[in-house]
Amino acid sequence: MKRQPPQNQFKLNIFNYVCIRKTMDNGKKTRDGSIDVLRSIGLLCIVLAHVVPPNWLFQIRNFDVPLMVFISGYLYAGRANQIQSFTSLLDYLGKRFVRLVVPVWIFLSLFYLIQYCFPSVFPINYTLFPDVMRSSYLLLEGFGYVWIIRVFLMMAILGPLSMVYFKKPISILYYYISYEVVYLLVQPYLGDGIGKQFNEILLYTAGFLVFFLLGSTYTSLTKSAKTILFTVTIALTALGGLYFYLYEKVAFNIGSFKYPPRLFYMYYAVAICLFLFHLRPWFAPFNNRLITFIGSSTIWIYLWHILLLLILPIENWGIRFLVVLMLASTLTYVQQYLVEMFIRLSGCSSAVSKQLRIIFCS
């Protein structure tokens, strides 16, 4: 007769569960809490951008997506020695696909189902526009929020390949210069059609790849190299701000250089990424169960915040930010709670449990 677990084992606390999972690679590597702090900062800035804060604050948070990509490169460099063959590379890419794309497809299906059943709740009923729906599932432009997942997926595909050719800072510099030159040459043709697709898929990827490469080489950079890179990028950003203020007589819009990432958007983001990584030792006291939960659940908090942004009629950006963030985190918490309860009660295999946790618990 199968022994039944004690009843109190079903009393699940997701915060504790996530903290227990701080060990990785079968317990051989301890989770870096400072990375969870950095991920939380990146996620908070992304959510902040979507609630339309004052322009000065909107400009300051223009390092959010680059920071997440920089972290991806940094973490990949730490596990690169585990990918030694084509088979292991395919296994890595398959896991990234399941971790990144499958949750988005599940969320989009639920999102469109809710829209179909309650169209009056949304400002726009996207179910009436099949092209928009198809574009969202393909991680293209869609209704404007899923392009970031495409960027992370492309980083997972091209990151391992690019690191073979861009191992040194000087090679990354040559790559960046070549990227800017290519953009100048093709810019007149990026308006629509094939040019637009070329921009959204290839140029976006090529631009954000700079941050992935810098993140992957961060630990190999000397202290002086980091200082020089920070000084140059922050100086270029300041010079750009002075130019727009003195000669163009307009506010410095760093975000105008984001699609695709180039020039001052990249300089500013690189400087902030280096600064935040420099502060990593100071982040240890701020790492707690809540930060660990947010840092390890960023994709679902991000997905749920999309739904909340479109249905909550809150005008004040500060209140909107807090409410959206808290509700998105709560929905993610409940989701993980229910998944863990299902795993325990159903007695499903360890392989199925692992996949469910990857998809729904990040």
N, C-alpha and C positions, 0 to 999 in steps of 0.2 A: 504494500500500500504506500502511495506517494505521501511523503511527509508534507503537511501544510505549513507554510511559514507563519510565524506569529502575526497577529493582526496589526500590531504597531509598525511592522515593516512597511506597510502600505502608506503610512503617514509620510508623505514625500515633501521635502523642502528643496526647491530647485536651486536656490542660492547655495545651499550646502552641497547639492549634487554637483554643481559646476565647480565648486572649490575642490571637491574630491578629485575631479578630472584634471587637476592642475599638472598631473604627471602625464607625460606623453611618451610615445615610442616604447610601450610596454614598461613604463616606469623608469626608463633609462635617462630621461631628460625632464627636468623640472620646468614647468610653465613659467615664462618670463612675465611677471606681473606688470612691468613697465610698458610692455607692448599693449596690454589691455588698456592701460591709461591712454596711450597714444591713439589706439583705435577708438576709444570713447571720445577723445577730443575731435578726431576726424568726423565721427558720426554726428556729434553735437553740432559741428559747424555745417555739415550738409543739411541737417534738419533746419538749422537757423536760416540758411539761404532760402529755403522753400517757404518760410513764413513771411518773407519780404520785410526784413528789418530796415532801420535807417541806412542810408547809402554808405556812410562811413564804416558802419559795422559790417555791411555786406561786402565791402572791399577788403576789410581785414581778414575775413574768413575765406579768402580765395586760395587757401592752401589745402583745403579739405580733401578733395579727390587725389591730388598729387601725394599727400601724406599717406593715404591708404595704399597707393601704388608703391610708394617708397618702402613702406612696411612690408608689402608683398615681396619686393626684391630682396630686402634684408632677410626675411624669413626663408626665402627660397635658397639663398646662398648658404644658410645654415644646414639645409638638408640636401644640397646639391650632390654631396658625396654618396647619397643613397641611390642616386640615379646613375647607374653605370652602364646600362644597356638599353637597347631600343624597347625591349619588353617592359623594363622598369619605367621608362619614359611614358609608354602607353598607359601603364597602370596609374601613373601620376596624373596624366591628363584625364583619364576616366574618372578618377576621384574628384578632380577639380570640376568636371562637368556636372557630376552628381551634386556636389556641394554648392555650385553657383547657379546652374541653369535650371535644374529640376525644381528647386524651391520657387523660382520665378514663374515657371510654367504653372505650378500648383496655385500660386497666389493669383496669377492673372485669370485662371479659370474661375476661381472663387470670386474675384473682383468683377468680372463680366457677368457672372451669374447674379450677384447682388444688384448690379446695374440693371439687368434684364427684369428682375423682380420688383425693384424699387427705383425706377428711372427718375422720379420726381425729386429724389434726395440729392441727385448729382447735378452740377451746373451744366454738364454735357453728357449725353447718353452715348458712350462710345460704341455700344452694341449696334448702333445705326450706321456705323462706319467700318465695314469689314476690312478696308485697307489699313485703317489704324490698328485694328485688332491683330491682323496678320503681321504688321510691322512690329508690334510689341512682342509677339511671340518669337520673332526673329531677332529681337534685341536691337532693332534699329531705332528710328526716331520715335515711332509709336505715339503715345500721348505725353512723352517728355521725361519720363523718370527711369526707364530701364536701360538707357544707354551706358550707364556706369557699370552694369553687369557685363555688357559686351566688352568694355575696356578690361575688366579683370579677367575675363575669359581669354581675350587675346594676349594678355600678359602671361597667362598660364601656358599658352601655346608657343608664343614667340620668345618668352623669357629664357627658357632653357637653351634654345638655339642661339639666341643673341649673345648670351654670356660666353659662348665659345669664342666669339670674334671680338668682343668688347670687354676685355678683362682689365685693361689699364685706363686710368683717367684720361690720358691723351687720346686714346681711341674713342672714348665716349665723347670727347670734345669734337673730334673730327666728324663723328656721326651727327652730333647736334648741328654743326655748321652745315653739313650736307643737307640735313632735314630742312633748315631754314631756307637754303638756296632752292631746294625743290619746291617748297611752298611758294616762294616768290614767282617761280616760273609757271606754276600751274594755277595760281590764284585766279586769273581771269576766267578760268574754265570751270569753277567750282559752284556755279550758281544753281544748276538743277540737273536732272537726269543722271547720266553716268558720272558727271563731275561731282554732283552732290553725294552720290554713293561712295565715290573715291575719297571724298573728304571725310565722311562719317566713319568709314571703315578703316581705310589705310592711313590717312593723315592723323586722325585721332589716335590710332594705335601707335604710329611712329612717334608722335609727340610725347605721349605718356610713357612710352618705353624708355625715354631718357630718365625718368624718375625711378623706374624699375632697375635700370642699370646702375644708377647712383646708389640706390639702396643695397644692391647686391655687392657693391665694392666698398661700402661704407667702412666695414671693419678693417679693410686693407689700407685705407687712407691714413697717412700720418697726421699728427695733430696740426702741423704747419699747413699741410694740404687742405685740411678742413677749414682752417682759419682763413687761408687765402680764398678758397671757394666762397665761403660765407661773405667775406669782405667785398669781393668783386660783385657777387650777385645782389647784395643789399645796396651797394653803391650804384649799380646800374638801375635798380628800381628807383632809388632816390633821384637820380638824374632824369629818369623818365617822368617822375612826378613834377619836377621843376620845369621840364620842357613844356608839359601840357598846361601847367599853371601860368607860366610866363609868356608863352608864345601862342598857345591855342586858346587860352582864356577859358578853359573848361576843367571840370573836376577830373582827376586821374582815374579812369575806369580800367582797373587791372583786368576785370572780367571780360572786357572786349577783346582780349587776346587769348581767350580760352578755347574757342571753337574753330580750328584745333588749337591746342596749347602751343604758345610760341612767345618769344620776346619777353616782355616784362612780366607776364603771367608766370612764365617758367622761372625767371630770375627770382621773383618774390617767393614763389613756392619752394624753390630749392633752398633759399636762405632760411625760411621758417622751418623746413624739415630738418636742416642741419642744427638749427638752434634748439628745436624740441628734442632731437636725439642727444644733443649735448647735455640737456637737462634730465635725461633718463635716471641718473642716480638719485635725483631729488624727488622722483615720482613714487619711490617705494612706500613712503608713509601714506600716500593717498590711495594705494591699492587695497581694496577691501572686497567683500563678497559682491557688493553691488557693481563695482567697476569690473570685476571679473565676469559677472553675468552680462553686462553690456558689451564688454570687449569680445566675449566669445559668442555673442548673439547678434552681431551687427546686421547681418543680412536680413533677418526676419524683423528686427526693429525697423530697419529701413523700409521693408516691404509694407508692413502694417501702417507706417506713417503716411504712405501714399494714399491709402484709403481714407484715413482720418483727415488729411489735408483737404480732400474733396468734399467731405460731408459735414465738417464742423463749421457752423456759421459764426466764427469768432473773428472780429475785426482787429482788435488790439494784437500787435505782433508778439509782444512779450507773453501775454496770457496764452495766445495761440501756440507759441513755442513750448511752453511748459505743459499745456494740456495734451498736445500731440505727442510729445516725448513720453510723458507719463503713461498715457493710454496705450501707445505702441509698445512700451516696455511691459505693461501689464498683460496685453494680449499675447506677447511672446512668452511671458512667464506662464500664463494659463495653458498655452499651447504645449510648452515643454512638460508641464505638470501632467496634462492629459496623455501625452505620448508615453511618458514614463509609467504612468498608471496602466496604460494599455499593455505595455511591454511586460510589466510584472504580472498582471492578471491573466494575460493570454498565454504566457509561457512560451512565446515564440523563440525560435532559435537565436543563437548569438549573432549569426550572420544577418538575419533579418533585423534584429535589434540594433545592430551597428548601422545599417542603412537608414533605418527610421531616425536614429539620433543624428546622423549626418544631415539628412534632409530637413528635419523639423526642429532639431535642437542645435544646429550649427556646430 
